[in-house]
Amino acid sequence: MKPNMILSASGWRKVFAVSGDEQDKAPEISEQDKAICIGAASVFFDYISALTNQEVPVLAVGIDARPTGPAMADAMLHALVAKGAVVQYSGVTSAPEIMAYAKKLDGFIYISASHNPVGHNGIKFGTNNGGVLEAKENAKITEKFTALLDDDAALAKFVQAAEGCSSMALNEIYKTQASSKFNALKAYEDFICETITDSANKEHQKDFFEMLDGQIRAKGLGVICDFNGSSRAKCIDKEFFTTHGIDFYSINEDEIAHEIIPEAENLVHVAQAMDDLHQKKNCNVLLGYMPDCDGDRGNIVYWDEKQNKAVILKAQEVFSLSVLAELTYSIWKNGGDSSFKPAVAVNCPTSMRIDEICRVLGAEVFRAEVGEANVVNLAREKREEGYNVRILGEGSNGGTITYPSSVRDPLNTVFAIIKLLMMREDGLYEIWCKKAGIEYKADFTLTDVLESLPVYTTTGVSEPRAILKVKNTDHAKLKAAFQKAFEAEWEKKKADLKKKYGIAGYEAVITNGTKETRDVSDYSLSGKGGLKIIFKDDAGSPVAFIWMRGSGTEPVFRIMCDVKGDNAEEEKALLEWETELIKKADV
């Protein structure tokens, strides 16, 4: 059987809607797709059983809010019962929630296609380390899975066993679903308190939140969420915000009302809702967010007092704000410790504004290939080397990961900004101002904070011009051809680039997994990883970059450009040049 499925470390994905229409909201899946789910669950059971040396591993299973989730989960539960697993099925569950819950178990299976359209669905696997399986471990399961699908007889046996599983055991899983969901929410709430405070000590958490909650209640603060029918509508969000004195508003709790990806084109709905609230009453709603369907990502809208309207933050701005907040929080908390070595782990196309922020705050920047697992693993490697990696993530999509979490989480993002705004006396923004040489105002607003950040012009990850269809599936060969075209064009254009943009030289950089290699002479060595050309001025300082990589979860080639300063014309010109060179190489 051919699954026609993308099998990446970030998740296995395909259109599960029977019609094949990626926008189809029908809940049914085909018999073939049931077999795929049974095979996937069976292979993961064998993997986790061998890894933990347990015949009866305890596994969490959850789904996001997509219509096909229940049918996929049912097929997987049949398979796991047939295998003898102990299963905690929590139904609709956010990704950060199930990963926090699984820390107390042996592993998890999460049914989700993240930000993909509603007819898509997929599968993520993990152990109890708080994140998805790293690429090498996922590859082991992928190999077993594809081999099983190639063996019709073996797959048929698994399907037959699943269909004949104990109905009593299966019914017990569904009967205890509510208690599993309760336990998942409690585990997640405990864990989110640890990530926000950067402390597992309950007394420290209590003291910190008493201080923060007091500031919130004194100043007043509101938050609005466009749930867009996501798993976070059944998570802790509303209760958590209101517990800490924050007024909470929401829209689209019960339906996927528009496209799922939380980029600017879909954040207009929460921005409009924020505008409406401010027009109707004297409102203190300052922040808004919209999660994707699995609830691990949420980009931000804020109330701009100067413009008197809701403004949508770009993904790179959201990440920059989070980095500023959590780095200064780390300094506030650990600055007197001589062993404190702050660092940030990011993906290759994260804007260079992060480098400037980190330079001011005395932190190192380390870069990995695109992919949440790559950034998480890079951060782990750097912690083992003695670095304090409090904040990490993929700036290109706004995904913020706050240690000890290993997954993106909108609550961490929102509370990073809340800490930045509410901790005033000798607070986080004051630390930034002192180190950056910026005049500090005691009555600062979020708009003031944003205006203090380094200015860069960056291609948005979901813009049509950031996505290319290419014919050549051999990315190493494509990049070799790109190198040839680029080097020839460079000789022709370098004088003009110097005159127009101050570009005097360049450096090629590749990322594969957690490894970044600088100043490479053979672009093909990046393979399916990332390739970046960093442009430099006469002094050798970076002033722009172009980047490319084939997507691991979608059949597209992604490109982007990052330019120092407010310079849309230069960003457009460099991205168009990159596009032309790739098309020339794609033969």
Backbone hydrogen bonds, N-H to C=O, Kabsch-Sander energy under -0.5 kcal/mol:
donor,donor_aa,acceptor,acceptor_aa,energy
6,I,13,R,-2.7
7,L,5,M,-0.6
8,S,6,I,-0.7
8,S,11,G,-1.4
11,G,8,S,-1.4
12,W,123,I,-2.6
13,R,6,I,-2.3
14,K,121,N,-2.2
16,F,14,K,-0.7
16,F,119,G,-1.5
17,A,119,G,-1.6
18,V,28,E,-0.9
20,G,17,A,-1.8
22,E,20,G,-0.5
24,D,21,D,-1.8
34,K,30,S,-1.9
35,A,31,E,-2.0
36,I,32,Q,-1.9
37,C,33,D,-2.2
38,I,34,K,-2.5
39,G,35,A,-2.7
40,A,36,I,-2.5
41,A,37,C,-2.5
42,S,38,I,-2.3
43,V,39,G,-2.3
44,F,40,A,-2.3
45,F,41,A,-2.4
46,D,42,S,-2.0
47,Y,43,V,-2.0
48,I,44,F,-3.0
49,S,45,F,-2.6
50,A,46,D,-2.0
51,L,47,Y,-2.4
52,T,48,I,-2.4
53,N,49,S,-1.0
54,Q,49,S,-1.5
59,L,57,P,-0.6
59,L,86,V,-2.9
60,A,107,G,-2.4
61,V,88,Q,-2.3
62,G,109,I,-1.8
63,I,91,G,-2.4
64,D,111,I,-2.1
65,A,293,C,-0.6
69,G,66,R,-1.5
72,M,68,T,-2.0
73,A,69,G,-2.9
74,D,70,P,-2.5
75,A,71,A,-1.8
76,M,72,M,-2.1
77,L,73,A,-3.1
78,H,74,D,-2.2
79,A,75,A,-1.8
80,L,76,M,-2.7
81,V,77,L,-2.6
82,A,78,H,-2.2
83,K,79,A,-1.5
84,G,80,L,-0.9
84,G,81,V,-0.7
85,A,80,L,-2.5
86,V,57,P,-2.2
87,V,85,A,-0.6
88,Q,59,L,-2.9
89,Y,87,V,-0.7
90,S,61,V,-2.1
90,S,88,Q,-0.6
93,T,63,I,-2.9
95,A,294,D,-3.3
98,I,94,S,-2.3
99,M,95,A,-2.0
100,A,96,P,-1.8
101,Y,97,E,-2.3
102,A,98,I,-2.4
103,K,99,M,-0.5
103,K,100,A,-0.8
104,K,101,Y,-1.8
105,L,102,A,-1.6
106,D,58,V,-2.5
107,G,58,V,-0.9
108,F,126,G,-2.5
109,I,60,A,-2.4
110,Y,124,K,-2.9
111,I,62,G,-2.6
112,S,110,Y,-0.8
112,S,122,G,-1.0
116,N,113,A,-2.6
119,G,22,E,-3.6
120,H,22,E,-0.5
120,H,117,P,-1.9
121,N,14,K,-2.6
123,I,12,W,-2.1
124,K,110,Y,-2.8
126,G,108,F,-1.8
127,T,131,G,-0.5
133,L,125,F,-2.3
138,N,134,E,-2.7
139,A,135,A,-2.2
140,K,136,K,-1.0
141,I,137,E,-1.4
142,T,138,N,-2.7
143,E,139,A,-2.3
144,K,140,K,-1.7
145,F,141,I,-2.8
146,T,142,T,-2.8
147,A,143,E,-1.9
148,L,144,K,-2.2
149,L,145,F,-2.3
150,D,146,T,-1.2
151,D,147,A,-0.5
151,D,148,L,-1.2
152,D,150,D,-0.8
155,L,151,D,-2.4
156,A,152,D,-2.3
157,K,153,A,-1.6
158,F,154,A,-1.7
159,V,155,L,-2.5
160,Q,156,A,-2.5
161,A,157,K,-2.5
162,A,158,F,-2.4
163,E,159,V,-2.5
164,G,160,Q,-1.4
165,C,162,A,-1.5
170,L,166,S,-2.1
171,N,167,S,-2.7
172,E,168,M,-1.8
173,I,169,A,-1.4
174,Y,170,L,-1.7
175,K,171,N,-2.5
176,T,172,E,-1.9
177,Q,174,Y,-1.2
180,S,176,T,-2.2
181,K,177,Q,-2.4
182,F,178,A,-2.2
183,N,179,S,-2.3
184,A,180,S,-2.2
185,L,181,K,-2.5
186,K,182,F,-2.2
187,A,183,N,-2.4
188,Y,184,A,-2.3
189,E,185,L,-2.7
190,D,186,K,-2.3
191,F,187,A,-1.9
192,I,188,Y,-2.9
193,C,189,E,-1.7
194,E,190,D,-1.2
195,T,191,F,-2.3
196,I,192,I,-2.4
197,T,193,C,-1.7
198,D,194,E,-1.6
199,S,194,E,-1.3
202,K,200,A,-0.6
205,Q,201,N,-2.5
206,K,202,K,-2.5
207,D,203,E,-2.5
208,F,204,H,-2.8
209,F,205,Q,-2.7
210,E,206,K,-2.0
211,M,207,D,-1.9
212,L,208,F,-2.8
213,D,209,F,-3.4
214,G,210,E,-1.6
215,Q,211,M,-1.7
216,I,212,L,-2.4
217,R,213,D,-2.7
218,A,214,G,-1.8
219,K,215,Q,-2.1
220,G,216,I,-3.2
222,G,284,N,-2.1
223,V,247,D,-2.9
224,I,287,L,-2.2
225,C,249,Y,-2.1
226,D,289,Y,-2.2
227,F,225,C,-0.9
227,F,251,I,-1.8
228,N,251,I,-0.6
229,G,252,N,-3.0
230,S,227,F,-2.1
231,S,293,C,-2.2
233,A,230,S,-1.6
234,K,231,S,-1.6
235,C,232,R,-1.7
240,F,236,I,-2.9
241,F,237,D,-2.5
242,T,238,K,-2.2
243,T,239,E,-2.1
244,H,240,F,-1.1
244,H,241,F,-0.6
245,G,242,T,-1.7
246,I,241,F,-2.2
247,D,221,L,-2.3
247,D,245,G,-0.5
249,Y,223,V,-2.3
251,I,225,C,-2.1
257,A,255,E,-1.3
263,E,261,I,-2.1
266,N,263,E,-2.2
267,L,263,E,-1.4
268,V,264,A,-0.6
269,H,266,N,-0.8
271,A,267,L,-2.0
272,Q,268,V,-2.3
273,A,269,H,-2.0
274,M,270,V,-2.0
275,D,271,A,-2.4
276,D,272,Q,-2.5
277,L,273,A,-2.0
278,H,274,M,-2.1
279,Q,275,D,-1.8
280,K,276,D,-1.9
281,K,277,L,-1.7
283,C,281,K,-1.2
286,L,222,G,-2.3
286,L,284,N,-0.7
287,L,222,G,-1.5
288,G,301,V,-2.8
289,Y,224,I,-1.8
290,M,299,N,-1.4
292,D,297,R,-1.4
293,C,114,S,-0.9
295,G,292,D,-1.3
299,N,290,M,-1.0
301,V,288,G,-2.6
302,Y,311,V,-2.5
303,W,286,L,-2.1
304,D,302,Y,-0.7
304,D,309,K,-2.6
305,E,303,W,-0.8
308,N,304,D,-1.9
309,K,304,D,-1.3
311,V,302,Y,-3.1
313,L,300,I,-2.3
313,L,311,V,-0.6
318,V,314,K,-2.3
319,F,315,A,-2.2
320,S,316,Q,-2.2
321,L,317,E,-2.5
322,S,318,V,-2.1
323,V,319,F,-2.7
324,L,320,S,-2.6
325,A,321,L,-2.4
326,E,322,S,-2.9
327,L,323,V,-2.6
328,T,324,L,-2.0
329,Y,325,A,-1.9
330,S,326,E,-2.1
331,I,327,L,-2.1
332,W,328,T,-2.8
333,K,329,Y,-2.2
334,N,330,S,-3.2
335,G,331,I,-2.3
337,D,334,N,-2.5
338,S,336,G,-0.6
340,F,337,D,-1.7
343,A,388,N,-1.9
344,V,364,E,-2.4
345,A,391,I,-0.9
346,V,366,F,-2.8
347,N,393,G,-0.8
348,C,368,A,-1.9
350,T,347,N,-1.7
354,I,351,S,-1.6
356,E,352,M,-1.5
357,I,353,R,-2.3
358,C,354,I,-2.6
359,R,355,D,-2.2
360,V,356,E,-1.9
361,L,357,I,-1.8
362,G,358,C,-0.6
362,G,359,R,-0.7
363,A,358,C,-2.9
364,E,342,P,-1.8
366,F,344,V,-2.6
368,A,346,V,-2.3
369,E,513,G,-2.9
374,N,371,G,-0.6
375,V,371,G,-1.8
376,V,372,E,-2.6
377,N,373,A,-2.4
378,L,374,N,-2.1
379,A,375,V,-2.4
380,R,376,V,-2.0
381,E,377,N,-2.2
382,K,378,L,-2.3
383,R,379,A,-2.1
384,E,380,R,-2.0
385,E,381,E,-0.9
386,G,383,R,-1.7
387,Y,382,K,-2.4
388,N,341,K,-3.5
389,V,387,Y,-1.0
390,R,388,N,-1.2
391,I,343,A,-0.6
392,L,401,I,-2.3
393,G,345,A,-1.9
394,E,399,G,-1.4
395,G,393,G,-0.8
397,N,394,E,-1.9
398,G,394,E,-0.6
398,G,395,G,-0.6
399,G,394,E,-1.5
400,T,398,G,-0.7
401,I,392,L,-3.2
403,Y,390,R,-2.6
403,Y,401,I,-0.6
405,S,402,T,-2.3
406,S,130,G,-0.7
409,D,400,T,-1.4
413,T,409,D,-1.7
414,V,410,P,-2.9
415,F,411,L,-2.6
416,A,412,N,-1.8
417,I,413,T,-1.6
418,I,414,V,-2.2
419,K,415,F,-2.5
420,L,416,A,-1.8
421,L,417,I,-2.0
422,M,418,I,-2.9
423,M,419,K,-2.0
424,R,422,M,-1.2
426,D,424,R,-0.5
427,G,424,R,-1.7
428,L,423,M,-0.6
429,Y,420,L,-0.6
431,I,427,G,-1.7
432,W,428,L,-2.0
433,C,429,Y,-2.6
434,K,430,E,-2.3
435,K,431,I,-2.0
436,A,432,W,-2.4
437,G,433,C,-1.1
438,I,433,C,-2.6
444,F,441,K,-1.4
449,V,445,T,-1.8
450,L,446,L,-2.6
451,E,447,T,-2.2
452,S,448,D,-0.9
452,S,449,V,-0.9
453,L,450,L,-1.2
456,Y,454,P,-0.5
457,T,563,V,-2.9
458,T,456,Y,-0.6
459,T,561,C,-2.3
461,V,396,S,-0.6
463,E,460,G,-1.3
466,A,463,E,-2.1
467,I,464,P,-1.4
468,L,557,F,-3.1
470,V,468,L,-0.6
473,T,471,K,-0.6
475,H,473,T,-1.2
478,L,474,D,-2.2
479,K,475,H,-2.4
480,A,476,A,-1.8
481,A,477,K,-2.1
482,F,478,L,-2.2
483,Q,479,K,-2.4
484,K,480,A,-1.8
485,A,481,A,-2.1
486,F,482,F,-3.2
487,E,483,Q,-2.8
488,A,484,K,-1.6
489,E,485,A,-2.3
490,W,486,F,-2.9
491,E,487,E,-1.3
492,K,488,A,-0.9
493,K,489,E,-2.4
494,K,490,W,-2.3
497,L,493,K,-2.7
498,K,494,K,-2.1
499,K,495,A,-2.0
500,K,496,D,-2.8
501,Y,497,L,-2.4
502,G,497,L,-0.6
502,G,498,K,-1.2
503,I,497,L,-1.5
504,A,502,G,-0.6
504,A,536,K,-3.4
505,G,536,K,-1.6
507,E,534,I,-1.9
509,V,532,K,-3.0
510,I,517,T,-2.3
511,T,530,G,-2.0
512,N,515,K,-2.5
515,K,512,N,-2.2
517,T,510,I,-3.0
518,R,516,E,-0.5
520,V,508,A,-2.2
525,L,522,D,-1.5
526,S,523,Y,-1.8
527,G,524,S,-1.9
529,G,526,S,-3.3
530,G,511,T,-2.0
531,L,548,M,-2.2
532,K,509,V,-2.9
533,I,546,I,-2.6
534,I,507,E,-3.1
534,I,532,K,-0.6
535,F,533,I,-0.6
535,F,544,A,-2.8
536,K,505,G,-2.7
537,D,541,S,-2.2
540,G,537,D,-1.9
543,V,535,F,-2.8
544,A,535,F,-1.3
545,F,562,D,-2.2
546,I,533,I,-1.8
547,W,560,M,-2.2
548,M,531,L,-2.1
549,R,558,R,-2.0
551,S,556,V,-2.8
556,V,554,E,-2.3
557,F,468,L,-2.9
558,R,549,R,-3.0
558,R,556,V,-0.5
559,I,466,A,-2.3
560,M,547,W,-1.6
562,D,545,F,-2.5
563,V,457,T,-2.4
564,K,543,V,-2.6
565,G,455,V,-3.0
567,N,565,G,-1.4
571,E,567,N,-2.0
572,K,568,A,-2.4
573,A,569,E,-2.2
574,L,570,E,-2.7
575,L,571,E,-2.2
576,E,572,K,-2.3
577,W,573,A,-2.1
578,E,574,L,-2.4
579,T,575,L,-2.5
580,E,576,E,-2.4
581,L,577,W,-2.3
582,I,578,E,-2.3
583,K,579,T,-2.4
584,K,580,E,-2.1
585,A,581,L,-1.8
586,D,582,I,-1.6
587,V,585,A,-2.0
